[in-house]
């Protein structure tokens, strides 16, 4: 954990130096206004300083939890609480749920000051935050209620599967999480997301006709086209699609519609997103995620019966939920390496989706849209190549614009 923190801090220092550069990169000179560059520089530096503090506090908290053996202490106290309320602490499902409930409350308390500062200081100071404190509290309460409703049955099912899984434990765990993933992908946009945002059909007009015509030309099974009121919380913009098989939906942030100067720029963004669908990027990413999950469960089954591993964390017994937590600690360096690999693939997918939109004739419009979104979101104009290679799931703007201008970009990427 310390080695990973030192390495990532080194990368953050490199990025911080890049953000402090007083001039735009040469390809963006005359493209990005000086006023937007100054605002972007101020915003990204503010977030960079905040990230240094947040990561330092996080590593100190994690090290303190391990050094002072807070996990076994909290496991013991949660068992005592279960007994005091008249329940059976020997029932691992009940004990595990009590432990996770307390841990969730603790993490919520620790994270709250950072969330408040990020939302009501950084985002507000730089013109992004649109939330009131009451909307913030309401969202937080909704999220807590959702975790109370959804969390216990999922955790109970995982513990039960581990208890009865036997030699086929990996398959049972993966099968359960696979079904759960499909279920959450189905109900989240339909049931959960509307609890936080309002989704309305895109009004009839030129924009709707152009998007529908584009979808039809690509045989994309578009069923519904929504606008989400992202502006009630932030002025950041986005667009995405979701749905299975012949029931696809596209969602546009209202801020995206406000920020792009004409319909063709918005359609070019949708062409990029449809490129991900046409090139099967969504499917490949989902399958890769499932493979990774299967391998993680396989690794967990190899260490879950290691008494020495549990003792090294201060446990004399081997609780299932604790085993899962310890395993996450154990594979943390590998997880960072895998995230780096996923980012490499994700950036390649972005280049391919850009090239797809370009081949449809949207290169000028996509270029204009990318510049506009970069400006309006005050994204980093100067990026360190090491930092972006390690952290970014999307290529920096300069590289995307160069790829759009390169006649051989599709073949090379």
C-alpha positions in Angstrom: 0.0 0.0 0.0 2.8 2.4 0.9 4.7 1.6 -2.3 1.6 2.2 -4.4 0.9 5.5 -2.6 4.5 6.7 -3.2 4.3 5.8 -6.8 1.0 7.4 -7.4 2.0 10.5 -5.4 5.1 10.8 -7.7 2.7 10.7 -10.7 0.4 13.3 -9.1 3.5 15.6 -8.6 4.3 15.3 -12.3 0.7 16.1 -13.2 0.7 19.0 -10.8 3.7 20.5 -12.5 2.1 20.0 -15.9 -1.1 21.8 -14.7 1.0 24.8 -13.5 2.5 25.4 -17.0 1.6 29.0 -17.9 0.9 28.4 -21.6 -1.3 26.1 -23.6 0.2 23.1 -25.5 1.0 24.2 -29.1 -1.8 22.3 -30.8 -4.3 24.2 -28.6 -2.9 27.7 -29.2 -5.6 29.8 -30.9 -8.1 27.0 -30.3 -8.7 27.5 -26.6 -9.3 31.0 -25.4 -6.9 32.5 -22.8 -9.8 33.1 -20.4 -10.9 29.4 -20.6 -7.3 28.3 -20.1 -6.9 30.4 -17.0 -10.2 29.1 -15.5 -9.2 25.5 -16.4 -5.8 25.9 -14.9 -7.2 27.3 -11.6 -9.8 24.6 -11.4 -7.5 21.6 -12.1 -4.9 23.0 -9.7 -7.5 23.4 -7.0 -8.6 19.8 -7.5 -5.0 18.6 -7.6 -4.2 20.2 -4.2 -7.4 18.6 -2.8 -6.4 15.2 -4.2 -3.0 15.4 -2.4 -4.7 16.0 0.9 -7.4 13.3 0.3 -5.0 10.6 -0.7 -2.7 11.4 2.3 -5.5 11.2 4.8 -6.7 7.9 3.1 -3.4 6.2 3.3 -2.9 7.3 7.0 -6.4 6.0 7.8 -5.7 2.6 6.1 -2.4 2.2 7.8 -3.8 3.1 11.2 -6.6 0.5 10.7 -4.0 -2.2 9.9 -1.4 -1.2 12.5 -3.8 -0.8 15.4 -5.8 -3.9 14.3 -9.1 -2.0 14.1 -10.7 -4.7 12.0 -10.6 -7.4 14.6 -11.6 -4.9 17.3 -14.6 -3.7 15.3 -15.6 -7.3 14.5 -15.6 -8.1 18.2 -17.6 -5.0 19.1 -20.2 -5.7 16.3 -20.7 -9.2 17.7 -21.2 -7.8 21.2 -23.8 -5.4 19.8 -25.6 -8.2 18.0 -25.8 -10.1 21.3 -27.0 -7.1 23.3 -30.0 -6.7 21.0 -30.9 -10.3 21.5 -29.6 -11.8 18.2 -27.2 -14.7 17.7 -23.7 -13.4 17.1 -22.6 -16.9 16.0 -24.8 -16.5 13.0 -22.2 -15.2 10.5 -24.8 -13.5 8.3 -26.2 -11.5 11.1 -22.7 -10.7 12.5 -21.4 -9.8 9.1 -24.3 -7.5 8.4 -23.8 -5.7 11.7 -20.1 -5.3 11.0 -20.7 -3.9 7.5 -23.4 -1.5 8.8 -21.0 0.0 11.3 -18.2 0.2 8.8 -20.5 1.9 6.3 -21.5 4.5 8.9 -17.9 5.1 9.8 -16.8 5.5 6.2 -19.7 7.8 5.5 -18.7 10.1 8.4 -15.0 10.1 7.3 -15.9 10.9 3.6 -18.6 13.5 4.4 -16.2 16.5 4.9 -14.4 15.7 1.7 -17.6 15.4 -0.2 -18.9 18.7 1.2 -15.6 20.5 0.4 -15.5 19.1 -3.1 -19.1 20.0 -3.9 -19.6 23.3 -2.1 -16.1 24.8 -2.2 -14.2 23.5 -5.3 -17.2 22.9 -7.6 -19.0 26.0 -6.4 -16.0 28.3 -6.6 -15.4 27.3 -10.2 -19.0 27.6 -11.3 -20.0 24.0 -11.6 -22.1 23.2 -8.5 -25.8 23.7 -8.8 -26.8 21.8 -5.7 -28.3 23.3 -2.6 -27.3 21.8 0.8 -30.8 20.3 1.1 -30.5 18.6 -2.3 -27.1 17.2 -1.2 -28.6 15.9 2.1 -31.6 14.5 0.2 -29.4 12.6 -2.2 -27.3 11.3 0.6 -30.3 10.0 2.5 -31.6 8.3 -0.7 -28.3 6.6 -1.2 -28.2 5.4 2.4 -31.8 4.0 2.1 -30.9 2.2 -1.1 -27.8 0.7 0.6 -30.1 -0.5 3.5 -32.5 -2.0 1.0 -30.1 -3.6 -1.4 -27.0 -4.3 0.7 -28.2 -6.8 3.3 -29.7 -9.4 0.9 -26.7 -9.2 -1.4 -24.2 -9.6 1.4 -26.3 -12.4 3.0 -26.4 -14.2 -0.3 -22.6 -14.0 -0.7 -22.0 -15.3 2.8 -24.4 -18.1 2.3 -22.9 -19.1 -1.0 -19.4 -19.2 0.6 -20.8 -21.4 3.4 -22.4 -24.0 1.1 -20.3 -23.5 -2.1 -17.8 -26.4 -1.6 -15.6 -27.2 -4.5 -17.8 -25.2 -6.9 -17.6 -22.1 -4.9 -16.0 -20.0 -7.6 -18.6 -20.9 -10.1 -21.5 -20.2 -7.7 -20.0 -16.8 -6.6 -19.4 -15.8 -10.2 -22.8 -16.9 -11.3 -24.5 -15.0 -8.6 -22.5 -11.8 -9.3 -23.1 -12.2 -13.1 -26.9 -12.4 -12.6 -26.7 -9.5 -10.1 -24.7 -7.4 -12.6 -27.3 -8.0 -15.3 -30.1 -7.2 -12.8 -28.5 -3.9 -11.7 -27.7 -2.9 -15.3 -31.5 -3.3 -15.9 -33.0 -1.7 -12.9 -30.5 1.1 -12.3 -31.5 3.3 -15.2 -35.2 2.5 -14.8 -35.7 2.5 -11.0 -32.6 3.9 -9.3 -31.4 6.8 -11.5 -34.9 8.5 -11.7 -34.7 8.8 -7.9 -31.9 11.3 -8.3 -32.6 12.9 -11.7 -35.6 13.7 -13.9 -35.6 11.9 -17.3 -37.8 13.4 -20.0 -38.2 12.5 -23.7 -36.1 14.6 -26.0 -38.6 17.0 -27.6 -39.6 16.7 -31.2 -37.3 18.7 -33.5 -34.2 18.7 -35.7 -31.9 17.2 -33.0 -34.3 14.3 -32.4 -34.7 13.6 -36.1 -31.0 13.6 -36.7 -30.2 11.2 -33.8 -33.0 8.9 -34.9 -31.8 8.9 -38.5 -28.2 8.2 -37.4 -29.4 5.3 -35.2 -31.5 3.9 -38.0 -28.6 4.1 -40.5 -26.5 2.0 -38.2 -29.3 -0.4 -37.3 -29.1 0.7 -33.7 -32.3 -0.4 -32.0 -33.1 2.9 -30.4 -36.4 2.7 -28.4 -36.2 5.9 -26.2 -34.3 9.1 -26.3 -34.1 11.0 -23.0 -32.8 14.3 -21.6 -31.6 14.2 -18.0 -31.6 17.3 -15.8 -27.9 17.1 -14.9 -28.0 20.9 -14.5 -29.8 20.6 -11.2 -26.6 19.4 -9.6 -23.7 20.4 -11.9 -22.9 22.1 -15.1 -20.6 19.2 -16.2 -22.0 17.5 -19.4 -22.2 14.0 -20.7 -24.1 11.5 -22.9 -24.5 7.8 -22.6 -26.5 4.8 -23.8 -27.8 1.7 -22.1 -30.1 -1.3 -22.5 -30.0 -4.9 -23.7 -30.6 -6.4 -27.1 -33.4 -4.6 -29.0 -34.3 -2.2 -26.2 -31.6 0.5 -26.4 -31.9 4.0 -24.9 -29.8 7.2 -25.3 -29.5 9.8 -22.6 -28.3 13.4 -23.2 -27.5 15.7 -20.3 -29.3 19.0 -20.7 -25.9 20.7 -20.1 -24.6 19.0 -23.3 -27.4 20.5 -25.3 -26.8 23.9 -23.8 -23.1 23.9 -24.4 -22.9 22.6 -28.0 -23.5 25.4 -30.5 -25.5 23.3 -33.0 -27.3 20.0 -33.4 -24.5 18.4 -35.5 -22.0 18.7 -32.7 -24.3 16.9 -30.4 -25.0 14.2 -33.1 -21.2 13.8 -33.5 -21.0 12.9 -29.8 -23.8 10.4 -30.2 -22.0 9.0 -33.3 -18.9 8.4 -31.1 -21.1 6.6 -28.5 -22.7 4.5 -31.2 -19.2 3.6 -32.4 -18.6 1.9 -29.0 -21.8 -0.1 -29.6 -21.1 -0.9 -33.3 -17.5 -2.0 -32.5 -18.7 -4.1 -29.5 -16.6 -2.2 -27.0 -19.4 -2.4 -24.4 -19.6 -6.2 -24.8 -15.8 -6.6 -24.6 -15.6 -4.4 -21.5 -18.4 -6.4 -19.8 -16.8 -9.7 -20.6 -13.4 -8.5 -19.4 -15.0 -7.4 -16.2 -16.6 -10.8 -15.8 -13.4 -12.6 -16.4 -11.6 -10.4 -13.9 -14.3 -11.1 -11.3 -14.0 -14.8 -11.9 -10.3 -14.7 -11.4 -10.7 -12.7 -8.2 -13.1 -15.2 -6.8 -10.6 -17.9 -7.7 -7.9 -16.1 -5.8 -10.2 -15.6 -2.8 -10.9 -19.3 -2.6 -7.1 -20.0 -2.5 -6.5 -17.8 0.5 -9.8 -17.9 2.5 -8.7 -20.9 4.5 -5.2 -19.5 5.3 -5.1 -19.2 9.1 -1.8 -17.4 8.9 -3.2 -14.7 6.7 -6.1 -14.1 9.1 -3.8 -14.1 12.1 -1.5 -11.6 10.5 -4.5 -9.2 10.4 -5.3 -10.0 14.1 -8.1 -12.6 13.7 -8.1 -15.9 15.5 -11.1 -17.1 13.5 -11.9 -16.8 9.8 -15.1 -14.8 9.2 -16.2 -14.9 5.5 -16.8 -11.2 5.2 -13.5 -10.4 6.8 -11.8 -12.8 4.4 -13.2 -10.9 1.4 -11.9 -7.6 2.9 -8.5 -9.0 3.6 -8.3 -10.4 0.1 -8.9 -6.9 -1.3 -6.0 -5.6 0.8 -3.8 -8.4 -0.4 -4.4 -7.9 -4.2 -4.4 -4.1 -4.1 -1.1 -3.8 -6.0 -2.4 -6.2 -8.7 -5.7 -4.3 -8.8 -3.8 -1.1 -9.7 -1.9 -2.9 -12.4 -5.1 -4.3 -13.9 -6.7 -0.8 -13.8 -3.7 0.5 -15.8 -4.3 -2.3 -18.3 -8.0 -1.5 -18.6 -7.2 2.2 -19.1 -4.9 1.2 -22.0 -7.7 -0.7 -23.7 -10.2 2.0 -22.9 -8.1 4.7 -24.6 -7.7 2.4 -27.6 -11.5 2.1 -27.7 -11.9 5.9 -27.6 -9.6 6.3 -30.6 -11.6 3.7 -32.5 -15.0 5.4 -31.6 -13.6 8.7 -32.7 -12.5 7.2 -36.0 -15.9 5.6 -36.4 -17.6 9.0 -36.1 -15.0 10.4 -38.5 -15.8 7.8 -41.1 -19.4 8.8 -40.8 -18.4 12.3 -41.8 -18.5 13.9 -38.4 -14.8 14.8 -37.9 -15.2 18.6 -38.0 -18.3 18.5 -35.7 -16.7 16.0 -33.3 -13.5 18.1 -33.1 -15.6 21.2 -32.3 -17.7 19.3 -29.7 -14.6 17.9 -28.0 -13.0 21.4 -27.8 -16.3 22.9 -26.5 -16.7 20.2 -23.9 -13.1 20.5 -22.8 -13.6 24.2 -22.4 -16.9 24.1 -20.6 -15.8 21.3 -18.2 -12.5 23.1 -17.6 -10.6 19.9 -18.1 -6.8 19.8 -17.9 -5.2 21.4 -21.0 -1.7 20.3 -20.1 -1.2 16.7 -19.0 1.8 14.7 -17.9 2.2 11.7 -20.3 3.0 9.3 -17.4 0.1 10.4 -15.3 -2.4 10.3 -18.2 -1.1 6.9 -19.3 -1.7 5.5 -15.8 -4.9 7.2 -14.8 -6.8 8.4 -17.9 -9.5 6.2 -19.5 -9.8 8.7 -22.3 -6.9 10.2 -24.3 -6.0 13.8 -23.6 -7.7 16.3 -26.0 -4.5 17.1 -27.9 -4.0 13.4 -28.8 -7.7 13.0 -29.8 -7.6 16.1 -32.1 -4.4 14.9 -33.7 -5.9 11.5 -34.3 -9.0 13.1 -35.9 -6.7 15.0 -38.3 -4.5 12.1 -39.2 -5.8 10.3 -42.3 -4.4 7.0 -41.2 -5.7 7.2 -37.6 -8.2 4.5 -37.9 -5.8 1.9 -39.3 -3.1 2.7 -36.8 -5.4 2.7 -33.8 
